[in-house]
Amino acid sequence: MKGKGAYIKQLNEKTIRELISERKKLKKELYNLKMKNAIRGLKETHKI
């Protein structure tokens, strides 16, 4: 869990705009992974 603490610190240093863009990017990535899984094209289901 060392990486989690570093990630939280990194988030605290970002501005609101950067956090919003990060959230949008992660939502798009999750959507793409879910779509691939729905069509049985995803081999790494642990990422969802």
C-alpha positions, 0 to 999 in steps of 0.5 A: 500500500505504499503506492496508495499514500504516494498517489494521495499526496500527488492528488493533493498537489493537483489543481481542481482542473487537473483533478477533473481532467484526471477523473474524465480520463479514468471514466473513459478508460473504465467505459472502454474496459467495460465495453471490451468486456461486454463483447468478450474482448477483454483478457484482463478483467481484473482492471475493471 
